[in-house]
Amino acid sequence: MSIDVLPTPQIMPPEVAGRIVARSHWLRTLGLALGSVMVGTVFYRHAVPIQMWVLLVLHGLAWPQVAWLILRRSNRPVADDRRFFLGDAAMGGAWIALMQFNLLPTVLLVTMYAITLVAIGGFRYLAHGFALLAIACGVASVANGLSFAPDTGMPELLASLPLLVVFPVSLGLITHKLAHQVRAQNRQLLRLGSLDALSGLLNRKHWEDAVNAILARHCCDNAVMLLIDIDRFKHINDQFGHTVGDEVIRQVGAIIRGSLREGDLAGRYGGDEFGVVLCNANLPAAAAVAERIRSGVAELTVEKAPQLRCTLSIGLAHSADATGNTRDWIEQADAALYRAKLAGRNRLVVAA
């Protein structure tokens, strides 16, 4: 009468285990409460002894709270919760026998536990849980004198509806939320996998893949590529150390990100080189962006090297001058960058 959506037991951060157990507690509480209404209706129709009512109240209402208190103090709450659920499955088998195999409640309990066991651990847990359910059902049936009354009346049918309707909908909502979280986490992992950790820009592979994609779709026919190089970066590392050099990369990456519009592409092309594609931009507009980046870097300061001044050399190439090939486009921007360095650095040069 409960469903725990749990991953395979493993070492996990306490906050993650806490969220899993909290979700399981809510589902167990809801499932056992709704199931108790159904079982209690059958008991009322058969006028069972008081001991069965006491057992139903203890399992249906008290047990979820006791389990929650135990799990909050457990060193392995997820693994313990899985074991608790196997105990719940065994109790489900006992309730089936004590209800004298009333047809609709029996089918409903078996179905709900099957969904639960598969959600927890696939067919292995389904087999394990159903074995416990069958054993408990057999023992309880013998203790109950092998009573068998499968007919389902209208009261039992009505009492089964909340478990049949409310619980699957609740489970569906939780599953939807989990799927949304998984998709968000996957997007985050994909994003982190595509970024250069130091600059916060796309790494070279993903930047080149993105440029290839926009060229293939012809969605950036009017675009300008910037190849940006930090002047004398090796000298910065040699004089001030790699920690300062890393801070320069971080700040340059931040300045580039802050200078772009939505839809523009920026990546770390090499150790001290960056590539930028400005979509839907002509050369004058691109030159204005490049100048904004250059002047912003000229004004940056590094706390550990206050005397350091950084400059950039930038080469620009228009997409119309390329042949639709990313490599050719990069080579044109790189040739312009080389000319900027030959001309004394700290400047912009447009590809001829």
C-alpha positions as CSV (number, residue, x, y, z in Angstrom):
1,M,0.0,0.0,0.0
2,S,3.0,2.3,-0.6
3,I,5.3,3.1,-3.4
4,D,8.9,4.2,-2.9
5,V,10.7,5.5,-5.9
6,L,14.3,4.8,-4.9
7,P,17.6,4.3,-6.8
8,T,19.9,1.4,-6.1
9,P,21.5,1.9,-2.7
10,Q,24.8,3.7,-3.0
11,I,27.0,6.2,-1.2
12,M,25.3,9.5,-1.8
13,P,25.4,13.0,-0.1
14,P,23.2,13.2,3.0
15,E,21.0,15.9,1.5
16,V,20.2,13.7,-1.5
17,A,19.4,10.7,0.7
18,G,17.2,13.0,2.8
19,R,15.2,14.1,-0.2
20,I,14.7,10.5,-1.4
21,V,13.6,9.3,2.0
22,A,11.3,12.3,2.5
23,R,9.7,11.6,-0.9
24,S,9.4,7.9,0.1
25,H,7.8,8.8,3.5
26,W,5.1,10.9,1.8
27,L,4.3,8.1,-0.6
28,R,4.3,5.5,2.1
29,T,2.0,7.6,4.2
30,L,-0.4,8.3,1.4
31,G,-0.4,4.7,0.1
32,L,-0.9,3.0,3.5
33,A,-3.7,5.5,4.4
34,L,-5.6,4.9,1.2
35,G,-5.0,1.2,1.4
36,S,-6.2,1.1,5.0
37,V,-9.5,2.6,4.0
38,M,-10.0,-0.1,1.4
39,V,-8.9,-2.9,3.7
40,G,-11.0,-1.5,6.6
41,T,-14.1,-1.5,4.4
42,V,-13.6,-5.2,3.7
43,F,-13.0,-5.9,7.4
44,Y,-16.2,-4.0,8.3
45,R,-18.2,-6.2,5.8
46,H,-16.8,-9.4,7.3
47,A,-17.0,-8.3,11.0
48,V,-13.4,-9.3,11.8
49,P,-12.1,-9.4,15.4
50,I,-10.7,-6.4,17.1
51,Q,-7.1,-7.6,16.8
52,M,-7.2,-7.2,13.0
53,W,-8.4,-3.6,13.4
54,V,-5.6,-2.9,15.8
55,L,-3.0,-4.4,13.3
56,L,-4.5,-2.3,10.5
57,V,-4.3,0.9,12.4
58,L,-0.7,0.2,13.5
59,H,0.5,-0.7,10.0
60,G,-1.7,1.8,8.1
61,L,-1.3,4.9,10.3
62,A,1.5,4.4,12.8
63,W,4.1,2.5,10.8
64,P,4.9,5.3,8.3
65,Q,5.7,7.7,11.1
66,V,7.8,5.1,13.0
67,A,9.7,4.3,9.7
68,W,10.3,8.0,9.2
69,L,11.8,8.5,12.6
70,I,14.0,5.4,12.2
71,L,15.2,6.5,8.7
72,R,16.0,10.0,9.9
73,R,18.5,8.5,12.4
74,S,19.9,5.8,10.1
75,N,23.4,5.9,8.6
76,R,22.0,4.2,5.5
77,P,18.5,5.6,5.1
78,V,18.0,4.7,1.5
79,A,19.0,1.0,1.9
80,D,17.0,0.7,5.1
81,D,13.9,2.2,3.4
82,R,14.2,-0.4,0.6
83,R,14.1,-3.1,3.3
84,F,11.2,-1.5,5.0
85,F,9.3,-1.6,1.7
86,L,9.9,-5.3,1.3
87,G,8.3,-5.6,4.7
88,D,5.4,-3.5,3.5
89,A,5.0,-5.9,0.5
90,A,4.9,-8.8,3.0
91,M,2.2,-7.0,4.9
92,G,0.3,-6.5,1.7
93,G,0.2,-10.3,1.2
94,A,-1.1,-10.7,4.7
95,W,-3.9,-8.1,4.1
96,I,-4.9,-10.0,0.9
97,A,-5.4,-13.2,2.9
98,L,-7.1,-11.4,5.8
99,M,-9.5,-9.8,3.3
100,Q,-10.4,-13.4,2.3
101,F,-9.1,-12.6,-1.3
102,N,-11.8,-10.0,-2.0
103,L,-11.3,-9.7,-5.7
104,L,-10.9,-6.0,-6.5
105,P,-8.9,-5.0,-3.4
106,T,-6.6,-8.0,-4.0
107,V,-6.0,-7.2,-7.7
108,L,-5.4,-3.5,-6.8
109,L,-2.9,-4.4,-4.0
110,V,-1.0,-6.8,-6.2
111,T,-0.9,-4.2,-9.1
112,M,0.3,-1.4,-6.9
113,Y,3.0,-3.5,-5.3
114,A,4.1,-4.7,-8.7
115,I,4.5,-1.0,-9.9
116,T,6.4,-0.2,-6.7
117,L,8.8,-3.1,-6.9
118,V,9.6,-2.5,-10.5
119,A,10.2,1.2,-9.8
120,I,12.6,0.4,-6.9
121,G,14.8,-2.2,-8.6
122,G,13.3,-3.7,-11.7
123,F,12.3,-7.4,-12.0
124,R,14.8,-8.5,-9.4
125,Y,13.0,-6.7,-6.7
126,L,9.7,-7.6,-8.2
127,A,10.5,-11.3,-7.8
128,H,11.9,-10.7,-4.3
129,G,9.0,-8.7,-3.1
130,F,6.4,-11.0,-4.6
131,A,8.1,-14.0,-3.0
132,L,7.7,-12.3,0.4
133,L,4.1,-11.2,-0.5
134,A,3.2,-14.8,-1.4
135,I,4.8,-16.3,1.7
136,A,3.0,-13.9,4.0
137,C,-0.2,-14.4,2.1
138,G,0.0,-18.2,2.6
139,V,0.8,-17.9,6.3
140,A,-2.0,-15.4,7.0
141,S,-4.4,-17.5,5.0
142,V,-3.7,-20.6,7.0
143,A,-4.0,-18.6,10.2
144,N,-7.3,-17.2,9.0
145,G,-8.7,-20.7,8.4
146,L,-8.2,-20.6,4.6
147,S,-11.2,-18.3,4.3
148,F,-12.1,-17.4,0.7
149,A,-14.7,-14.8,-0.2
150,P,-13.7,-13.2,-3.5
151,D,-17.0,-11.4,-4.2
152,T,-16.6,-7.6,-4.3
153,G,-19.6,-5.5,-3.3
154,M,-20.3,-1.8,-4.0
155,P,-18.8,-0.6,-0.7
156,E,-15.5,-2.3,-1.4
157,L,-15.5,-0.9,-4.9
158,L,-16.1,2.6,-3.7
159,A,-13.4,2.3,-1.0
160,S,-10.9,1.1,-3.7
161,L,-11.4,4.1,-5.9
162,P,-9.1,6.5,-3.8
163,L,-6.2,4.1,-4.0
164,L,-7.0,3.4,-7.7
165,V,-7.2,7.1,-8.7
166,V,-5.4,9.3,-6.2
167,F,-2.3,7.3,-5.6
168,P,-1.3,6.7,-9.3
169,V,-1.9,10.4,-10.0
170,S,0.3,11.4,-7.1
171,L,3.0,9.0,-8.2
172,G,2.7,10.4,-11.8
173,L,3.2,13.9,-10.5
174,I,6.3,12.9,-8.5
175,T,7.7,10.9,-11.5
176,H,7.1,14.0,-13.7
177,K,9.0,16.2,-11.2
178,L,11.8,13.7,-11.1
179,A,12.0,13.5,-14.9
180,H,12.1,17.3,-15.0
181,Q,15.0,17.3,-12.5
182,V,16.9,14.7,-14.4
183,R,16.5,16.6,-17.7
184,A,17.7,19.8,-16.0
185,Q,20.7,17.9,-14.5
186,N,21.5,16.4,-17.9
187,R,21.3,19.9,-19.5
188,Q,23.6,21.2,-16.7
189,L,26.1,18.3,-17.2
190,L,26.0,18.9,-21.0
191,R,26.6,22.6,-20.5
192,L,29.4,22.0,-18.0
193,G,31.0,19.4,-20.4
194,S,31.0,22.0,-23.2
195,L,32.5,24.8,-21.2
196,D,36.1,25.7,-20.5
197,A,36.3,25.7,-16.7
198,L,38.7,28.7,-16.5
199,S,37.1,31.2,-18.9
200,G,33.5,30.1,-18.7
201,L,33.3,30.1,-22.5
202,L,32.8,27.1,-24.8
203,N,35.8,24.8,-25.1
204,R,37.4,24.6,-28.5
205,K,35.6,21.5,-29.7
206,H,32.1,22.7,-28.8
207,W,32.8,26.2,-30.2
208,E,33.9,24.8,-33.5
209,D,31.0,22.4,-33.6
210,A,28.6,25.3,-33.0
211,V,30.2,27.4,-35.7
212,N,30.0,24.4,-38.1
213,A,26.3,24.0,-37.2
214,I,25.4,27.7,-37.9
215,L,27.3,27.6,-41.2
216,A,25.5,24.4,-42.2
217,R,22.1,25.9,-41.4
218,H,23.0,29.2,-43.2
219,C,21.5,31.0,-40.3
220,C,24.5,33.3,-39.8
221,D,25.3,34.3,-43.4
222,N,25.9,37.9,-42.3
223,A,28.4,37.3,-39.4
224,V,31.8,38.2,-38.3
225,M,34.4,36.1,-36.6
226,L,36.9,37.5,-34.1
227,L,40.0,35.8,-33.1
228,I,41.4,37.3,-29.9
229,D,44.8,36.8,-28.4
230,I,46.2,38.1,-25.1
231,D,49.4,39.9,-25.9
232,R,52.6,38.5,-24.4
233,F,50.6,36.0,-22.2
234,K,53.7,33.8,-21.8
235,H,55.5,36.8,-20.3
236,I,52.6,37.3,-17.9
237,N,52.9,33.7,-16.7
238,D,56.7,33.9,-16.4
239,Q,56.7,37.2,-14.5
240,F,53.7,37.0,-12.3
241,G,53.0,33.2,-12.1
242,H,50.3,30.9,-13.4
243,T,47.9,31.9,-10.7
244,V,47.8,35.4,-12.1
245,G,47.7,34.1,-15.6
246,D,44.6,32.0,-14.7
247,E,43.0,35.1,-13.2
248,V,43.7,37.0,-16.5
249,I,42.0,34.2,-18.5
250,R,39.0,34.3,-16.1
251,Q,38.6,38.1,-16.4
252,V,39.0,38.2,-20.2
253,G,36.4,35.4,-20.5
254,A,34.0,37.5,-18.3
255,I,34.6,40.6,-20.4
256,I,33.9,38.7,-23.6
257,R,30.7,37.2,-22.2
258,G,29.5,40.6,-21.1
259,S,30.1,42.1,-24.5
260,L,28.0,39.6,-26.5
261,R,24.4,39.4,-27.5
262,E,22.1,36.4,-27.3
263,G,23.0,34.1,-30.2
264,D,26.6,35.1,-30.4
265,L,29.2,32.3,-29.9
266,A,32.3,32.6,-27.8
267,G,34.9,30.0,-27.0
268,R,38.4,29.5,-25.7
269,Y,40.2,28.6,-28.8
270,G,43.6,27.9,-27.3
271,G,45.7,28.7,-24.2
272,D,45.5,32.5,-24.6
273,E,43.3,32.7,-27.7
274,F,39.5,33.1,-27.9
275,G,37.1,32.8,-30.8
276,V,33.9,34.8,-31.2
277,V,31.2,34.7,-33.8
278,L,28.9,37.7,-34.0
279,C,25.7,36.7,-35.8
280,N,23.8,39.2,-37.9
281,A,26.6,41.8,-37.7
282,N,28.4,43.7,-40.3
283,L,32.1,44.7,-40.0
284,P,31.6,48.1,-38.4
285,A,29.2,46.7,-35.8
286,A,31.7,43.8,-35.1
287,A,34.6,46.3,-34.9
288,A,32.6,48.2,-32.2
289,V,32.2,45.0,-30.2
290,A,35.8,44.1,-30.6
291,E,36.9,47.5,-29.5
292,R,34.7,47.2,-26.4
293,I,36.3,44.0,-25.5
294,R,39.8,45.3,-26.2
295,S,39.3,48.5,-24.1
296,G,37.6,46.5,-21.3
297,V,40.6,44.2,-21.0
298,A,43.0,47.2,-21.1
299,E,41.3,48.4,-17.9
300,L,41.2,45.2,-16.0
301,T,43.2,44.8,-12.8
302,V,44.5,41.7,-11.0
303,E,44.6,41.9,-7.2
304,K,47.8,39.9,-6.9
305,A,49.6,41.9,-9.7
306,P,48.2,45.5,-9.5
307,Q,50.9,46.7,-11.9
308,L,49.9,44.3,-14.6
309,R,48.3,45.8,-17.7
310,C,46.8,43.5,-20.4
311,T,46.2,44.2,-24.0
312,L,44.6,42.2,-26.8
313,S,45.2,41.7,-30.5
314,I,42.1,40.9,-32.5
315,G,41.6,39.7,-36.1
316,L,38.2,40.1,-37.8
317,A,36.8,38.1,-40.8
318,H,33.4,38.4,-42.4
319,S,31.5,35.2,-43.2
320,A,30.8,36.3,-46.7
321,D,34.5,36.2,-47.4
322,A,34.7,32.6,-46.3
323,T,33.7,29.6,-48.5
324,G,31.2,28.2,-46.0
325,N,34.0,26.3,-44.3
326,T,34.8,26.8,-40.7
327,R,38.5,26.2,-41.2
328,D,38.7,28.8,-44.0
329,W,36.9,31.3,-41.8
330,I,39.2,30.7,-38.9
331,E,42.3,31.0,-41.1
332,Q,41.1,34.3,-42.4
333,A,40.5,35.7,-38.9
334,D,43.9,34.2,-37.8
335,A,45.7,35.9,-40.7
336,A,44.1,39.2,-39.6
337,L,45.2,38.5,-36.0
338,Y,48.8,37.9,-37.2
339,R,48.8,41.2,-38.9
340,A,47.6,42.9,-35.7
341,K,50.5,41.5,-33.9
342,L,53.0,42.5,-36.6
343,A,51.6,46.0,-36.5
344,G,52.5,46.3,-32.8
345,R,49.7,44.4,-30.9
346,N,46.9,46.0,-28.9
347,R,44.7,46.7,-32.0
348,L,42.0,45.4,-34.3
349,V,42.7,44.3,-37.9
350,V,40.1,43.3,-40.5
351,A,40.9,40.4,-42.9
352,A,41.8,41.7,-46.3
